[in-house]
């Protein structure tokens, strides 16, 4: 079984994430998408970052009922900050019967060469790239491990969603109803 790993802070998970994931499944040979909740992205500040378990719960609520989606807390049990290659090694050891690949936005491709063990990532794993606004072409665009997917180009960001919530504005259709309900119930991002 081929598993696409969709890493993210998911702070919060929004409909853009879900549309991309579903499109990847429909347009590629990937069988399932695992949303890997990252405790702390080494390239991002943790300001405004909800606790990892809260973000895990949001992803779980968002994907409920879709048997081709799953959520993973693997990075909660690894040294911080979490590096993709370390996570892939841990998953390969834990699930030797699965074939893992990465699902990344095109904006990540331009700085993938800065990632820990980037050469090894490119050598050992397929990387499925979905379009992102303002992504520019770079030297890895034609690498044999890179597979570009013609998924919808969406310009929804978790930052925008958080700002809407903080300003007490509607996030209807930006968040799955289950996630919107959790955000309201818990008072997150206010």
N, C-alpha and C positions, 0 to 999 in steps of 0.2 A: 504494500500500500504506500502510495506517495503522499506525503504530508507537507503542505505548504506552511511554513512558519511565518506568521505575521506578527512581528515584534512591535511593541508600542507602549507608551505610558498609559494610553487610553484614559486620559484625564480631562473630560470623560470620553468614553466610546460614543461615537455618533453615527448617524446614518451613512455618512460618507465611508466610514470604515467598513460597514456591512455591505454596502453596494459594491465596493471594490472587491471584497472577499468573495461575494457571490459571483461576480463577473469573472474573477480568476478561476473559480471552479468550473464555470460554464465554458470558458474560452481556452482552457489548457488541459493537460493530462493529470493535473493534481486531483487526488481523490477527496482529501479533507483539508480544511484550514484549521490550524491551531493558533489561537490568539495568545501570544506569549506576553504576559504582563511584566513589564520591566520595572523593578523597584526604583532604579535611578539610571537614566541614560547618561553615560559619561560625557556627552557633548551638550547636555542641557542643565539648567539651574533647577533646583528642586523647590523653588518658590512657587506657591500655589498648588503644589503636588499633593493630592489626597493620599492617605495611607494606602499602601499596596493592597491590603485586604479589601478596602473599600472599592478600589478600582477593579480588583478581581471580581467582587460581587456584582459590580455594574456590567462587566463583560458577560458574566454568567447570566444575568437577567436579560441582556440584549440578545443573546444567541439561543435562549431557551426555545426549544421546539424545532431547531434546525439540526438534524442528525449529522450533517456534514461539517458542522462547526464544533469546536471544543475550545476550552480555555486551559491554559497551563500556568502553573505557579513555579515552574522549574527554577526560575531565576531567584526566587525567594530563598532558595536553599544553597545558593552559590555565593562565592565571595563578591563583595561590592567594590567598585562598580562592576556591573555585569558586562561581559564582552561576548559578542555573538559567537565567536569561535569556541569559547569555553562552554557556552550553552549547548552548541551543536555536539561537542564531544560528550557532554553529560547525557544528552538525549540519545545519541548513538549507542552509548553504553547501556542505558536503561531500556531502550527499545531496539534491539539489534535486527528485528524483523521488519522495521520501517525504513523507508527511504525518505530522507529529509531534504527539503530545498527551502530557499528563502523567498519571501514576497516583500519587495521593497518599492517605495515610491521613487520616481525618476530623480527627484531632488537629492536622494541619498547616493545615487550613482556617481555624482560629480565629486564626492569626497570619500568614496569607498576605499580608495587607496590609503587613506589615513587610519583605517580601522586596524585593530590588532590582528596580526597574521592575515592581512588582506590577500596576499598571494596564495596562501593555503585555502582560504575561503573560495577563491576563484578556481583553484585547481580541483577541489574536492566536491563542490556543490554547484547545482544549477541555481541561478538567481533570476527570478521572474520580476520584471520591472513594469509597474503600471504608471501611466502618465500623471504628472503633477504640474500645477501651474508654476511658471517661472523656472522650470528645470532647463538647464542648458546642456548641450552635448559636451561630452568629454572623451578622454582617451579610452575609456572602458566600454563605450557604446557598442563597439563591434567585437567585443571579446566573445569567444565561443561559449562561455558559461552563462552569458547574459541572454535572456529571452524576453523580448519586449512584448507586452500584452496590450492589445487595443481595448483596454477597459475605459469606461467613461472618465472624462477629465472633470474632476470635482474640486471645487475651491471652498471646502468647508474645513475649518480648523477648530480644534479644541479650544484654542485661545479665544476665538470669536465666540464660541458657545459659552465659555466661562464669563466673558464680558457681558453677554446678553443676560445671563442669569444674575450677575452682580448688579446690573442696571434694572433688574426686575422686568425684563422684556421677554417676550414669548420665545421659546425654543421648540415650539411645536414643529414637527417634521424634521428638525435638526437632530433630535434625540429619539430613539425608540421610546414608545410610551412607558415601557417598564423602567427604563433608565430615568426618564423624566420624573416618574413617580418616586423613585428612590431619592433623586436629587432633592425634590421638594420635601419628602418625608424627613430626610436627614439634615436639611438646611445647608447642603454643600454649596460652595462657591459664592456664598452671600457675603 
